Amino acid sequence: MKKIDQLMAELGFNKNAPDSVKEAFIKHLIKSSTGTIVTTPSERKEIAENPDRVVALASPVQLSFGFIDLESKPTSSKKAVS
């Protein structure tokens, strides 16, 4: 198994690139391989320094639709026009 610095070198990443670029690449690799959303160290630091800027998401609401019962016959007496 290759180390992350070997993978980054093979993909042409510059070792002198900003940490944010390196974090974004690793975050993308983790998300694309496992489907897990990851918080990077710089994101954690930003959240810790500015907790008031973090938006709390509301819990999702289950939508309901008034579907008709497929086993019951329609009550309309209109005939279909062909």
mmCIF file as gemmi writes it, N, C-alpha and C atoms, coordinates in Angstrom:
data_model
loop_
_atom_site.group_PDB
_atom_site.id
_atom_site.type_symbol
_atom_site.label_atom_id
_atom_site.label_alt_id
_atom_site.label_comp_id
_atom_site.label_asym_id
_atom_site.label_entity_id
_atom_site.label_seq_id
_atom_site.pdbx_PDB_ins_code
_atom_site.Cartn_x
_atom_site.Cartn_y
_atom_site.Cartn_z
_atom_site.occupancy
_atom_site.B_iso_or_equiv
_atom_site.pdbx_formal_charge
_atom_site.auth_seq_id
_atom_site.auth_asym_id
_atom_site.pdbx_PDB_model_num
ATOM 1 N N . MET Axp A 1 ? 0.845 -1.173 0 1 0 ? 1 A 1
ATOM 2 C CA . MET Axp A 1 ? 0 0 0 1 0 ? 1 A 1
ATOM 3 C C . MET Axp A 1 ? 0.896 1.244 0 1 0 ? 1 A 1
ATOM 4 N N . LYS Axp A 2 ? 0.511 2.198 -0.832 1 0 ? 2 A 1
ATOM 5 C CA . LYS Axp A 2 ? 1.302 3.409 -0.96 1 0 ? 2 A 1
ATOM 6 C C . LYS Axp A 2 ? 0.912 4.417 0.108 1 0 ? 2 A 1
ATOM 7 N N . LYS Axp A 3 ? 1.871 5.233 0.458 1 0 ? 3 A 1
ATOM 8 C CA . LYS Axp A 3 ? 1.607 6.321 1.397 1 0 ? 3 A 1
ATOM 9 C C . LYS Axp A 3 ? 1.008 7.489 0.628 1 0 ? 3 A 1
ATOM 10 N N . ILE Axp A 4 ? 0.335 8.35 1.361 1 0 ? 4 A 1
ATOM 11 C CA . ILE Axp A 4 ? -0.366 9.471 0.727 1 0 ? 4 A 1
ATOM 12 C C . ILE Axp A 4 ? 0.603 10.407 0.003 1 0 ? 4 A 1
ATOM 13 N N . ASP Axp A 5 ? 1.811 10.594 0.535 1 0 ? 5 A 1
ATOM 14 C CA . ASP Axp A 5 ? 2.761 11.479 -0.154 1 0 ? 5 A 1
ATOM 15 C C . ASP Axp A 5 ? 3.216 10.882 -1.477 1 0 ? 5 A 1
ATOM 16 N N . GLN Axp A 6 ? 3.27 9.541 -1.579 1 0 ? 6 A 1
ATOM 17 C CA . GLN Axp A 6 ? 3.608 8.895 -2.847 1 0 ? 6 A 1
ATOM 18 C C . GLN Axp A 6 ? 2.473 9.075 -3.857 1 0 ? 6 A 1
ATOM 19 N N . LEU Axp A 7 ? 1.234 8.935 -3.399 1 0 ? 7 A 1
ATOM 20 C CA . LEU Axp A 7 ? 0.085 9.15 -4.283 1 0 ? 7 A 1
ATOM 21 C C . LEU Axp A 7 ? 0.04 10.582 -4.797 1 0 ? 7 A 1
ATOM 22 N N . MET Axp A 8 ? 0.26 11.521 -3.891 1 0 ? 8 A 1
ATOM 23 C CA . MET Axp A 8 ? 0.227 12.932 -4.278 1 0 ? 8 A 1
ATOM 24 C C . MET Axp A 8 ? 1.338 13.242 -5.279 1 0 ? 8 A 1
ATOM 25 N N . ALA Axp A 9 ? 2.519 12.66 -5.087 1 0 ? 9 A 1
ATOM 26 C CA . ALA Axp A 9 ? 3.63 12.878 -6.019 1 0 ? 9 A 1
ATOM 27 C C . ALA Axp A 9 ? 3.296 12.299 -7.394 1 0 ? 9 A 1
ATOM 28 N N . GLU Axp A 10 ? 2.68 11.116 -7.435 1 0 ? 10 A 1
ATOM 29 C CA . GLU Axp A 10 ? 2.301 10.501 -8.705 1 0 ? 10 A 1
ATOM 30 C C . GLU Axp A 10 ? 1.267 11.331 -9.447 1 0 ? 10 A 1
ATOM 31 N N . LEU Axp A 11 ? 0.41 12.014 -8.709 1 0 ? 11 A 1
ATOM 32 C CA . LEU Axp A 11 ? -0.62 12.836 -9.33 1 0 ? 11 A 1
ATOM 33 C C . LEU Axp A 11 ? -0.146 14.247 -9.649 1 0 ? 11 A 1
ATOM 34 N N . GLY Axp A 12 ? 1.119 14.529 -9.37 1 0 ? 12 A 1
ATOM 35 C CA . GLY Axp A 12 ? 1.698 15.814 -9.738 1 0 ? 12 A 1
ATOM 36 C C . GLY Axp A 12 ? 1.525 16.916 -8.712 1 0 ? 12 A 1
ATOM 37 N N . PHE Axp A 13 ? 1.217 16.575 -7.47 1 0 ? 13 A 1
ATOM 38 C CA . PHE Axp A 13 ? 1.075 17.599 -6.45 1 0 ? 13 A 1
ATOM 39 C C . PHE Axp A 13 ? 2.428 18.12 -6.022 1 0 ? 13 A 1
ATOM 40 N N . ASN Axp A 14 ? 2.471 19.394 -5.799 1 0 ? 14 A 1
ATOM 41 C CA . ASN Axp A 14 ? 3.685 20.061 -5.346 1 0 ? 14 A 1
ATOM 42 C C . ASN Axp A 14 ? 3.754 19.967 -3.815 1 0 ? 14 A 1
ATOM 43 N N . LYS Axp A 15 ? 4.887 19.537 -3.293 1 0 ? 15 A 1
ATOM 44 C CA . LYS Axp A 15 ? 5.037 19.451 -1.835 1 0 ? 15 A 1
ATOM 45 C C . LYS Axp A 15 ? 4.926 20.817 -1.178 1 0 ? 15 A 1
ATOM 46 N N . ASN Axp A 16 ? 5.169 21.869 -1.937 1 0 ? 16 A 1
ATOM 47 C CA . ASN Axp A 16 ? 5.089 23.229 -1.406 1 0 ? 16 A 1
ATOM 48 C C . ASN Axp A 16 ? 3.698 23.843 -1.593 1 0 ? 16 A 1
ATOM 49 N N . ALA Axp A 17 ? 2.752 23.048 -2.038 1 0 ? 17 A 1
ATOM 50 C CA . ALA Axp A 17 ? 1.385 23.549 -2.22 1 0 ? 17 A 1
ATOM 51 C C . ALA Axp A 17 ? 0.776 23.894 -0.871 1 0 ? 17 A 1
ATOM 52 N N . PRO Axp A 18 ? -0.211 24.774 -0.857 1 0 ? 18 A 1
ATOM 53 C CA . PRO Axp A 18 ? -0.859 25.138 0.406 1 0 ? 18 A 1
ATOM 54 C C . PRO Axp A 18 ? -1.506 23.92 1.067 1 0 ? 18 A 1
ATOM 55 N N . ASP Axp A 19 ? -1.548 23.948 2.38 1 0 ? 19 A 1
ATOM 56 C CA . ASP Axp A 19 ? -2.147 22.848 3.13 1 0 ? 19 A 1
ATOM 57 C C . ASP Axp A 19 ? -3.613 22.642 2.759 1 0 ? 19 A 1
ATOM 58 N N . SER Axp A 20 ? -4.3 23.725 2.42 1 0 ? 20 A 1
ATOM 59 C CA . SER Axp A 20 ? -5.713 23.602 2.07 1 0 ? 20 A 1
ATOM 60 C C . SER Axp A 20 ? -5.909 22.744 0.824 1 0 ? 20 A 1
ATOM 61 N N . VAL Axp A 21 ? -4.978 22.833 -0.127 1 0 ? 21 A 1
ATOM 62 C CA . VAL Axp A 21 ? -5.056 22.013 -1.337 1 0 ? 21 A 1
ATOM 63 C C . VAL Axp A 21 ? -4.827 20.549 -0.991 1 0 ? 21 A 1
ATOM 64 N N . LYS Axp A 22 ? -3.863 20.296 -0.146 1 0 ? 22 A 1
ATOM 65 C CA . LYS Axp A 22 ? -3.576 18.924 0.276 1 0 ? 22 A 1
ATOM 66 C C . LYS Axp A 22 ? -4.753 18.342 1.058 1 0 ? 22 A 1
ATOM 67 N N . GLU Axp A 23 ? -5.32 19.146 1.962 1 0 ? 23 A 1
ATOM 68 C CA . GLU Axp A 23 ? -6.483 18.693 2.741 1 0 ? 23 A 1
ATOM 69 C C . GLU Axp A 23 ? -7.668 18.384 1.833 1 0 ? 23 A 1
ATOM 70 N N . ALA Axp A 24 ? -7.907 19.246 0.857 1 0 ? 24 A 1
ATOM 71 C CA . ALA Axp A 24 ? -9.039 19.044 -0.049 1 0 ? 24 A 1
ATOM 72 C C . ALA Axp A 24 ? -8.864 17.76 -0.847 1 0 ? 24 A 1
ATOM 73 N N . PHE Axp A 25 ? -7.652 17.47 -1.273 1 0 ? 25 A 1
ATOM 74 C CA . PHE Axp A 25 ? -7.39 16.255 -2.035 1 0 ? 25 A 1
ATOM 75 C C . PHE Axp A 25 ? -7.635 15.013 -1.18 1 0 ? 25 A 1
ATOM 76 N N . ILE Axp A 26 ? -7.126 15.009 0.024 1 0 ? 26 A 1
ATOM 77 C CA . ILE Axp A 26 ? -7.305 13.864 0.919 1 0 ? 26 A 1
ATOM 78 C C . ILE Axp A 26 ? -8.779 13.705 1.285 1 0 ? 26 A 1
ATOM 79 N N . LYS Axp A 27 ? -9.455 14.826 1.529 1 0 ? 27 A 1
ATOM 80 C CA . LYS Axp A 27 ? -10.884 14.796 1.847 1 0 ? 27 A 1
ATOM 81 C C . LYS Axp A 27 ? -11.67 14.191 0.687 1 0 ? 27 A 1
ATOM 82 N N . HIS Axp A 28 ? -11.306 14.569 -0.536 1 0 ? 28 A 1
ATOM 83 C CA . HIS Axp A 28 ? -11.97 14.022 -1.719 1 0 ? 28 A 1
ATOM 84 C C . HIS Axp A 28 ? -11.722 12.519 -1.84 1 0 ? 28 A 1
ATOM 85 N N . LEU Axp A 29 ? -10.487 12.081 -1.602 1 0 ? 29 A 1
ATOM 86 C CA . LEU Axp A 29 ? -10.181 10.649 -1.677 1 0 ? 29 A 1
ATOM 87 C C . LEU Axp A 29 ? -11.008 9.848 -0.678 1 0 ? 29 A 1
ATOM 88 N N . ILE Axp A 30 ? -11.109 10.346 0.546 1 0 ? 30 A 1
ATOM 89 C CA . ILE Axp A 30 ? -11.868 9.638 1.581 1 0 ? 30 A 1
ATOM 90 C C . ILE Axp A 30 ? -13.341 9.585 1.217 1 0 ? 30 A 1
ATOM 91 N N . LYS Axp A 31 ? -13.889 10.718 0.779 1 0 ? 31 A 1
ATOM 92 C CA . LYS Axp A 31 ? -15.311 10.763 0.448 1 0 ? 31 A 1
ATOM 93 C C . LYS Axp A 31 ? -15.631 9.884 -0.748 1 0 ? 31 A 1
ATOM 94 N N . SER Axp A 32 ? -14.775 9.884 -1.773 1 0 ? 32 A 1
ATOM 95 C CA . SER Axp A 32 ? -15.067 9.088 -2.962 1 0 ? 32 A 1
ATOM 96 C C . SER Axp A 32 ? -14.883 7.594 -2.722 1 0 ? 32 A 1
ATOM 97 N N . SER Axp A 33 ? -14.008 7.225 -1.806 1 0 ? 33 A 1
ATOM 98 C CA . SER Axp A 33 ? -13.787 5.797 -1.572 1 0 ? 33 A 1
ATOM 99 C C . SER Axp A 33 ? -14.732 5.205 -0.53 1 0 ? 33 A 1
ATOM 100 N N . THR Axp A 34 ? -15.102 5.978 0.481 1 0 ? 34 A 1
ATOM 101 C CA . THR Axp A 34 ? -15.936 5.433 1.559 1 0 ? 34 A 1
ATOM 102 C C . THR Axp A 34 ? -17.311 6.07 1.639 1 0 ? 34 A 1
ATOM 103 N N . GLY Axp A 35 ? -17.496 7.227 1.03 1 0 ? 35 A 1
ATOM 104 C CA . GLY Axp A 35 ? -18.764 7.927 1.119 1 0 ? 35 A 1
ATOM 105 C C . GLY Axp A 35 ? -18.92 8.717 2.409 1 0 ? 35 A 1
ATOM 106 N N . THR Axp A 36 ? -17.863 8.752 3.216 1 0 ? 36 A 1
ATOM 107 C CA . THR Axp A 36 ? -17.896 9.445 4.498 1 0 ? 36 A 1
ATOM 108 C C . THR Axp A 36 ? -17.474 10.9 4.313 1 0 ? 36 A 1
ATOM 109 N N . ILE Axp A 37 ? -18.256 11.805 4.886 1 0 ? 37 A 1
ATOM 110 C CA . ILE Axp A 37 ? -17.895 13.224 4.846 1 0 ? 37 A 1
ATOM 111 C C . ILE Axp A 37 ? -16.931 13.493 5.994 1 0 ? 37 A 1
ATOM 112 N N . VAL Axp A 38 ? -15.796 14.08 5.668 1 0 ? 38 A 1
ATOM 113 C CA . VAL Axp A 38 ? -14.72 14.292 6.633 1 0 ? 38 A 1
ATOM 114 C C . VAL Axp A 38 ? -14.551 15.782 6.898 1 0 ? 38 A 1
ATOM 115 N N . THR Axp A 39 ? -14.266 16.125 8.135 1 0 ? 39 A 1
ATOM 116 C CA . THR Axp A 39 ? -13.933 17.501 8.497 1 0 ? 39 A 1
ATOM 117 C C . THR Axp A 39 ? -12.418 17.6 8.618 1 0 ? 39 A 1
ATOM 118 N N . THR Axp A 40 ? -11.822 18.511 7.861 1 0 ? 40 A 1
ATOM 119 C CA . THR Axp A 40 ? -10.367 18.658 7.874 1 0 ? 40 A 1
ATOM 120 C C . THR Axp A 40 ? -9.92 19.441 9.109 1 0 ? 40 A 1
ATOM 121 N N . PRO Axp A 41 ? -8.638 19.358 9.454 1 0 ? 41 A 1
ATOM 122 C CA . PRO Axp A 41 ? -8.143 20.108 10.618 1 0 ? 41 A 1
ATOM 123 C C . PRO Axp A 41 ? -8.391 21.617 10.518 1 0 ? 41 A 1
ATOM 124 N N . SER Axp A 42 ? -8.233 22.178 9.325 1 0 ? 42 A 1
ATOM 125 C CA . SER Axp A 42 ? -8.468 23.627 9.19 1 0 ? 42 A 1
ATOM 126 C C . SER Axp A 42 ? -9.95 23.956 9.356 1 0 ? 42 A 1
ATOM 127 N N . GLU Axp A 43 ? -10.839 23.064 8.903 1 0 ? 43 A 1
ATOM 128 C CA . GLU Axp A 43 ? -12.274 23.284 9.098 1 0 ? 43 A 1
ATOM 129 C C . GLU Axp A 43 ? -12.633 23.194 10.577 1 0 ? 43 A 1
ATOM 130 N N . ARG Axp A 44 ? -12.045 22.222 11.279 1 0 ? 44 A 1
ATOM 131 C CA . ARG Axp A 44 ? -12.298 22.095 12.716 1 0 ? 44 A 1
ATOM 132 C C . ARG Axp A 44 ? -11.818 23.336 13.461 1 0 ? 44 A 1
ATOM 133 N N . LYS Axp A 45 ? -10.67 23.852 13.052 1 0 ? 45 A 1
ATOM 134 C CA . LYS Axp A 45 ? -10.113 25.051 13.692 1 0 ? 45 A 1
ATOM 135 C C . LYS Axp A 45 ? -11.035 26.248 13.455 1 0 ? 45 A 1
ATOM 136 N N . GLU Axp A 46 ? -11.525 26.39 12.224 1 0 ? 46 A 1
ATOM 137 C CA . GLU Axp A 46 ? -12.43 27.497 11.887 1 0 ? 46 A 1
ATOM 138 C C . GLU Axp A 46 ? -13.731 27.399 12.685 1 0 ? 46 A 1
ATOM 139 N N . ILE Axp A 47 ? -14.252 26.191 12.834 1 0 ? 47 A 1
ATOM 140 C CA . ILE Axp A 47 ? -15.489 25.994 13.606 1 0 ? 47 A 1
ATOM 141 C C . ILE Axp A 47 ? -15.259 26.316 15.08 1 0 ? 47 A 1
ATOM 142 N N . ALA Axp A 48 ? -14.106 25.891 15.612 1 0 ? 48 A 1
ATOM 143 C CA . ALA Axp A 48 ? -13.806 26.145 17.025 1 0 ? 48 A 1
ATOM 144 C C . ALA Axp A 48 ? -13.635 27.635 17.294 1 0 ? 48 A 1
ATOM 145 N N . GLU Axp A 49 ? -13.039 28.358 16.345 1 0 ? 49 A 1
ATOM 146 C CA . GLU Axp A 49 ? -12.815 29.793 16.534 1 0 ? 49 A 1
ATOM 147 C C . GLU Axp A 49 ? -14.078 30.612 16.318 1 0 ? 49 A 1
ATOM 148 N N . ASN Axp A 50 ? -14.989 30.134 15.496 1 0 ? 50 A 1
ATOM 149 C CA . ASN Axp A 50 ? -16.204 30.889 15.164 1 0 ? 50 A 1
ATOM 150 C C . ASN Axp A 50 ? -17.45 30.013 15.285 1 0 ? 50 A 1
ATOM 151 N N . PRO Axp A 51 ? -17.797 29.573 16.482 1 0 ? 51 A 1
ATOM 152 C CA . PRO Axp A 51 ? -18.969 28.687 16.602 1 0 ? 51 A 1
ATOM 153 C C . PRO Axp A 51 ? -20.286 29.381 16.255 1 0 ? 51 A 1
ATOM 154 N N . ASP Axp A 52 ? -20.319 30.713 16.328 1 0 ? 52 A 1
ATOM 155 C CA . ASP Axp A 52 ? -21.546 31.442 16.018 1 0 ? 52 A 1
ATOM 156 C C . ASP Axp A 52 ? -21.852 31.455 14.516 1 0 ? 52 A 1
ATOM 157 N N . ARG Axp A 53 ? -20.851 31.187 13.686 1 0 ? 53 A 1
ATOM 158 C CA . ARG Axp A 53 ? -21.047 31.179 12.23 1 0 ? 53 A 1
ATOM 159 C C . ARG Axp A 53 ? -21.536 29.836 11.719 1 0 ? 53 A 1
ATOM 160 N N . VAL Axp A 54 ? -21.532 28.818 12.572 1 0 ? 54 A 1
ATOM 161 C CA . VAL Axp A 54 ? -21.986 27.491 12.174 1 0 ? 54 A 1
ATOM 162 C C . VAL Axp A 54 ? -23.508 27.48 12.16 1 0 ? 54 A 1
ATOM 163 N N . VAL Axp A 55 ? -24.07 27.031 11.054 1 0 ? 55 A 1
ATOM 164 C CA . VAL Axp A 55 ? -25.511 27.007 10.898 1 0 ? 55 A 1
ATOM 165 C C . VAL Axp A 55 ? -26.02 25.619 11.282 1 0 ? 55 A 1
ATOM 166 N N . ALA Axp A 56 ? -26.953 25.589 12.21 1 0 ? 56 A 1
ATOM 167 C CA . ALA Axp A 56 ? -27.555 24.316 12.598 1 0 ? 56 A 1
ATOM 168 C C . ALA Axp A 56 ? -28.622 23.956 11.572 1 0 ? 56 A 1
ATOM 169 N N . LEU Axp A 57 ? -28.546 22.748 11.068 1 0 ? 57 A 1
ATOM 170 C CA . LEU Axp A 57 ? -29.519 22.304 10.077 1 0 ? 57 A 1
ATOM 171 C C . LEU Axp A 57 ? -30.755 21.759 10.781 1 0 ? 57 A 1
ATOM 172 N N . ALA Axp A 58 ? -31.895 22.108 10.254 1 0 ? 58 A 1
ATOM 173 C CA . ALA Axp A 58 ? -33.151 21.603 10.816 1 0 ? 58 A 1
ATOM 174 C C . ALA Axp A 58 ? -33.315 20.143 10.44 1 0 ? 58 A 1
ATOM 175 N N . SER Axp A 59 ? -34.012 19.404 11.268 1 0 ? 59 A 1
ATOM 176 C CA . SER Axp A 59 ? -34.233 17.996 10.951 1 0 ? 59 A 1
ATOM 177 C C . SER Axp A 59 ? -35.178 17.903 9.761 1 0 ? 59 A 1
ATOM 178 N N . PRO Axp A 60 ? -34.979 16.913 8.898 1 0 ? 60 A 1
ATOM 179 C CA . PRO Axp A 60 ? -35.814 16.801 7.705 1 0 ? 60 A 1
ATOM 180 C C . PRO Axp A 60 ? -37.269 16.484 8.057 1 0 ? 60 A 1
ATOM 181 N N . VAL Axp A 61 ? -38.16 16.931 7.217 1 0 ? 61 A 1
ATOM 182 C CA . VAL Axp A 61 ? -39.59 16.72 7.416 1 0 ? 61 A 1
ATOM 183 C C . VAL Axp A 61 ? -40.064 15.706 6.387 1 0 ? 61 A 1
ATOM 184 N N . GLN Axp A 62 ? -40.773 14.688 6.852 1 0 ? 62 A 1
ATOM 185 C CA . GLN Axp A 62 ? -41.32 13.683 5.949 1 0 ? 62 A 1
ATOM 186 C C . GLN Axp A 62 ? -42.508 14.27 5.204 1 0 ? 62 A 1
ATOM 187 N N . LEU Axp A 63 ? -42.448 14.234 3.887 1 0 ? 63 A 1
ATOM 188 C CA . LEU Axp A 63 ? -43.552 14.732 3.082 1 0 ? 63 A 1
ATOM 189 C C . LEU Axp A 63 ? -44.566 13.626 2.88 1 0 ? 63 A 1
ATOM 190 N N . SER Axp A 64 ? -45.84 14.008 2.794 1 0 ? 64 A 1
ATOM 191 C CA . SER Axp A 64 ? -46.873 13.009 2.52 1 0 ? 64 A 1
ATOM 192 C C . SER Axp A 64 ? -47.719 13.514 1.352 1 0 ? 64 A 1
ATOM 193 N N . PHE Axp A 65 ? -48.173 12.58 0.56 1 0 ? 65 A 1
ATOM 194 C CA . PHE Axp A 65 ? -48.96 12.909 -0.614 1 0 ? 65 A 1
ATOM 195 C C . PHE Axp A 65 ? -50.274 12.155 -0.538 1 0 ? 65 A 1
ATOM 196 N N . GLY Axp A 66 ? -51.311 12.729 -1.081 1 0 ? 66 A 1
ATOM 197 C CA . GLY Axp A 66 ? -52.631 12.11 -1.047 1 0 ? 66 A 1
ATOM 198 C C . GLY Axp A 66 ? -52.845 11.158 -2.208 1 0 ? 66 A 1
ATOM 199 N N . PHE Axp A 67 ? -52.079 10.076 -2.267 1 0 ? 67 A 1
ATOM 200 C CA . PHE Axp A 67 ? -52.246 9.097 -3.336 1 0 ? 67 A 1
ATOM 201 C C . PHE Axp A 67 ? -53.569 8.354 -3.15 1 0 ? 67 A 1
ATOM 202 N N . ILE Axp A 68 ? -54.192 8.011 -4.276 1 0 ? 68 A 1
ATOM 203 C CA . ILE Axp A 68 ? -55.437 7.251 -4.184 1 0 ? 68 A 1
ATOM 204 C C . ILE Axp A 68 ? -55.105 5.778 -3.99 1 0 ? 68 A 1
ATOM 205 N N . ASP Axp A 69 ? -56.037 5.067 -3.417 1 0 ? 69 A 1
ATOM 206 C CA . ASP Axp A 69 ? -55.863 3.632 -3.224 1 0 ? 69 A 1
ATOM 207 C C . ASP Axp A 69 ? -56.01 2.975 -4.584 1 0 ? 69 A 1
ATOM 208 N N . LEU Axp A 70 ? -55 2.249 -5.026 1 0 ? 70 A 1
ATOM 209 C CA . LEU Axp A 70 ? -55.017 1.659 -6.359 1 0 ? 70 A 1
ATOM 210 C C . LEU Axp A 70 ? -56.019 0.512 -6.477 1 0 ? 70 A 1
ATOM 211 N N . GLU Axp A 71 ? -56.414 -0.081 -5.373 1 0 ? 71 A 1
ATOM 212 C CA . GLU Axp A 71 ? -57.362 -1.188 -5.425 1 0 ? 71 A 1
ATOM 213 C C . GLU Axp A 71 ? -58.803 -0.694 -5.517 1 0 ? 71 A 1
ATOM 214 N N . SER Axp A 72 ? -59.072 0.528 -5.109 1 0 ? 72 A 1
ATOM 215 C CA . SER Axp A 72 ? -60.442 1.044 -5.205 1 0 ? 72 A 1
ATOM 216 C C . SER Axp A 72 ? -60.684 1.564 -6.614 1 0 ? 72 A 1
ATOM 217 N N . LYS Axp A 73 ? -61.911 1.467 -7.064 1 0 ? 73 A 1
ATOM 218 C CA . LYS Axp A 73 ? -62.268 1.916 -8.41 1 0 ? 73 A 1
ATOM 219 C C . LYS Axp A 73 ? -62.544 3.412 -8.365 1 0 ? 73 A 1
ATOM 220 N N . PRO Axp A 74 ? -62.264 4.102 -9.455 1 0 ? 74 A 1
ATOM 221 C CA . PRO Axp A 74 ? -62.545 5.54 -9.494 1 0 ? 74 A 1
ATOM 222 C C . PRO Axp A 74 ? -64.038 5.8 -9.329 1 0 ? 74 A 1
ATOM 223 N N . THR Axp A 75 ? -64.385 6.902 -8.675 1 0 ? 75 A 1
ATOM 224 C CA . THR Axp A 75 ? -65.786 7.233 -8.417 1 0 ? 75 A 1
ATOM 225 C C . THR Axp A 75 ? -66.397 8.02 -9.552 1 0 ? 75 A 1
ATOM 226 N N . SER Axp A 76 ? -65.616 8.445 -10.5 1 0 ? 76 A 1
ATOM 227 C CA . SER Axp A 76 ? -66.136 9.251 -11.603 1 0 ? 76 A 1
ATOM 228 C C . SER Axp A 76 ? -66.903 8.371 -12.593 1 0 ? 76 A 1
ATOM 229 N N . SER Axp A 77 ? -68.006 8.888 -13.115 1 0 ? 77 A 1
ATOM 230 C CA . SER Axp A 77 ? -68.801 8.13 -14.078 1 0 ? 77 A 1
ATOM 231 C C . SER Axp A 77 ? -68.486 8.558 -15.508 1 0 ? 77 A 1
ATOM 232 N N . LYS Axp A 78 ? -67.478 9.395 -15.694 1 0 ? 78 A 1
ATOM 233 C CA . LYS Axp A 78 ? -67.104 9.861 -17.025 1 0 ? 78 A 1
ATOM 234 C C . LYS Axp A 78 ? -66.418 8.733 -17.775 1 0 ? 78 A 1
ATOM 235 N N . LYS Axp A 79 ? -66.657 8.676 -19.073 1 0 ? 79 A 1
ATOM 236 C CA . LYS Axp A 79 ? -66.045 7.66 -19.94 1 0 ? 79 A 1
ATOM 237 C C . LYS Axp A 79 ? -64.795 8.263 -20.576 1 0 ? 79 A 1
ATOM 238 N N . ALA Axp A 80 ? -63.838 7.404 -20.81 1 0 ? 80 A 1
ATOM 239 C CA . ALA Axp A 80 ? -62.601 7.846 -21.454 1 0 ? 80 A 1
ATOM 240 C C . ALA Axp A 80 ? -62.875 8.144 -22.904 1 0 ? 80 A 1
ATOM 241 N N . VAL Axp A 81 ? -62.259 9.193 -23.43 1 0 ? 81 A 1
ATOM 242 C CA . VAL Axp A 81 ? -62.422 9.571 -24.828 1 0 ? 81 A 1
ATOM 243 C C . VAL Axp A 81 ? -61.195 9.064 -25.586 1 0 ? 81 A 1
ATOM 244 N N . SER Axp A 82 ? -61.444 8.373 -26.69 1 0 ? 82 A 1
ATOM 245 C CA . SER Axp A 82 ? -60.309 7.856 -27.461 1 0 ? 82 A 1
ATOM 246 C C . SER Axp A 82 ? -60.133 8.579 -28.758 1 0 ? 82 A 1
